[in-house]
Amino acid sequence: MDKQTIEKVLINAVNATVNNEGWSNLAEIGGFLRGQDIKYGKLLKFIQSYDNLLEIKVDEDRQPPVIYTRLKENYQLSEEKNTENGNSE
Protein backbone atom coordinates (compact mmCIF):
# COMPACT_ATOMS: atom_id res chain seq x y z
CA MET A 1 0.00 0.00 0.00
CA ASP A 2 1.48 3.38 -0.96
CA LYS A 3 2.11 6.20 1.50
CA GLN A 4 -0.67 8.46 0.24
CA THR A 5 -3.26 5.67 0.56
CA ILE A 6 -2.13 5.03 4.13
CA GLU A 7 -2.35 8.76 4.86
CA LYS A 8 -5.97 8.76 3.67
CA VAL A 9 -6.73 5.79 5.93
CA LEU A 10 -5.07 7.64 8.84
CA ILE A 11 -7.25 10.69 8.18
CA ASN A 12 -10.33 8.45 8.24
CA ALA A 13 -9.08 6.77 11.44
CA VAL A 14 -8.60 10.09 13.24
CA ASN A 15 -11.97 11.41 12.06
CA ALA A 16 -13.71 8.19 13.15
CA THR A 17 -12.20 8.18 16.65
CA VAL A 18 -11.92 11.87 17.55
CA ASN A 19 -13.15 12.92 21.01
CA ASN A 20 -14.89 16.14 22.09
CA GLU A 21 -11.52 17.85 22.56
CA GLY A 22 -10.40 17.08 18.99
CA TRP A 23 -7.95 14.27 19.85
CA SER A 24 -8.01 10.56 19.01
CA ASN A 25 -6.77 7.89 21.42
CA LEU A 26 -3.87 6.02 19.82
CA ALA A 27 -5.30 2.65 20.92
CA GLU A 28 -8.51 3.41 19.03
CA ILE A 29 -6.51 4.44 15.97
CA GLY A 30 -4.69 1.09 16.15
CA GLY A 31 -7.99 -0.78 16.22
CA PHE A 32 -9.22 1.16 13.20
CA LEU A 33 -6.01 0.46 11.26
CA ARG A 34 -6.16 -3.27 12.04
CA GLY A 35 -9.75 -3.26 10.76
CA GLN A 36 -8.45 -1.76 7.50
CA ASP A 37 -5.72 -4.43 7.30
CA ILE A 38 -2.93 -1.85 7.70
CA LYS A 39 0.24 -3.51 8.96
CA TYR A 40 2.56 -1.68 11.34
CA GLY A 41 5.15 -2.63 13.94
CA LYS A 42 5.08 -0.25 16.90
CA LEU A 43 2.04 1.99 16.54
CA LEU A 44 3.64 5.11 18.04
CA LYS A 45 6.64 4.90 15.70
CA PHE A 46 4.28 4.30 12.77
CA ILE A 47 2.22 7.39 13.67
CA GLN A 48 5.38 9.47 14.22
CA SER A 49 6.48 8.65 10.67
CA TYR A 50 3.50 10.66 9.41
CA ASP A 51 4.54 13.93 11.06
CA ASN A 52 3.45 15.80 7.92
CA LEU A 53 -0.09 14.82 8.85
CA LEU A 54 -0.39 14.17 12.59
CA GLU A 55 0.60 15.71 15.88
CA ILE A 56 0.91 13.75 19.11
CA LYS A 57 0.36 14.49 22.80
CA VAL A 58 0.93 12.30 25.84
CA ASP A 59 -1.35 12.50 28.89
CA GLU A 60 1.05 11.57 31.69
CA ASP A 61 -1.56 12.31 34.37
CA ARG A 62 -2.94 8.83 33.61
CA GLN A 63 -1.15 5.62 34.47
CA PRO A 64 -0.10 4.18 32.16
CA PRO A 65 0.21 7.35 30.08
CA VAL A 66 -2.32 7.72 27.26
CA ILE A 67 -1.19 8.88 23.83
CA TYR A 68 -3.43 10.94 21.58
CA THR A 69 -3.09 12.20 18.04
CA ARG A 70 -4.91 14.66 15.79
CA LEU A 71 -4.59 16.01 12.29
CA LYS A 72 -2.30 18.98 11.94
CA GLU A 73 -4.15 22.15 11.09
CA ASN A 74 -2.49 22.63 7.69
CA TYR A 75 -1.55 19.07 6.83
CA GLN A 76 -0.60 18.00 3.33
CA LEU A 77 -0.61 14.55 1.84
CA SER A 78 2.79 13.38 0.64
CA GLU A 79 2.02 13.61 -3.08
CA GLU A 80 0.57 17.12 -2.77
CA LYS A 81 3.67 18.23 -0.91
CA ASN A 82 5.96 16.82 -3.61
CA THR A 83 3.89 18.35 -6.40
CA GLU A 84 4.12 21.81 -4.83
CA ASN A 85 7.90 21.54 -4.78
CA GLY A 86 7.95 20.68 -8.48
CA ASN A 87 8.77 17.03 -7.84
CA SER A 88 6.60 14.38 -9.40
CA GLU A 89 6.86 10.70 -8.75
Secondary structure, 3 states (H helix, E strand, C coil): CCHHHHHHHHHHHHHHHECCCCCEEHHHHHHHHHHCCCCCCCHHHHHHCCCCCEEEEEECCCCCCEEEEEECCCCCCHHHHHHHCCCCC
